[in-house]
């Protein structure tokens, strides 16, 4: 089995991808459980192994530093 690639921290990803820079993945799997409470008090949580393929959800997880394994 191949070893998972280390995820690129969100703050290292460029706002606009270029041919020589890393881009956000199309899908990723959470390596660890992740949860947070937003400003309105709503709880958001994902379990380890959950596959994220929605771009907006993936952007939130990446921007918050969730541990992800890129799947593309």
N, C-alpha and C positions, 0 to 999 in steps of 0.2 A: 504494500500500500504506500502511495506517495505521501510524503510529509506535507502538511499544510503550509501554504505560503504565509509569511507574516504580513498582516494588514498594514497599509500605509496610514499613519495617523491623519485625521481629517485636516489638521492645520498645515500639513505638508502638501496637500493636493492643491493644484492651481485652480483658480476660479473658472478659467476656460482651459480645457485640455489642449495641449499641443502635441504634435507627433513625437517629440522627445520627452514629454512629461507623462507621469502616470495619470490614469483616468479612473474615475469611480467605477467600480465593478457593476455588471448588470444584475448580479445576485451574490449574496454572501450568506454564510452560516454563522450563527453566534457560537463562539467557542465556550463562553461562560454565560450564565444567566445575567440579565441586565434589567434594571428597573429604575424609574425616577418618578418624582411627583412634579407636575408642571405648576406654573404660576397660579392657576385657578384651583389647585388642590387635587386635580385628577391624577390617579396613579396609572402609569404605563409600565408594562412588564413583558418580557420575552424569556422563554426558557432556553437553556443550552441546546443546541442542535436545530433551533428554529431557522428555516431558510427564508430570508428576506429578499423579495424581488420587486417590491414596489419602490420606485425611485424616491418618493418623498419620505417614506419610512426609513429607507437606507440612508438618506441624507441626515436624518435626525440621529440615527444611531452612530454614524460616522462622526458627526459634529460633536457628539457627547462622549466620544472615546470608547464606545463599546468594543469588545474584543471580537473581531470578525475574521472569518476565513473566506477569501475571495473564491468564487466558484466559476468564473469565466476564463 
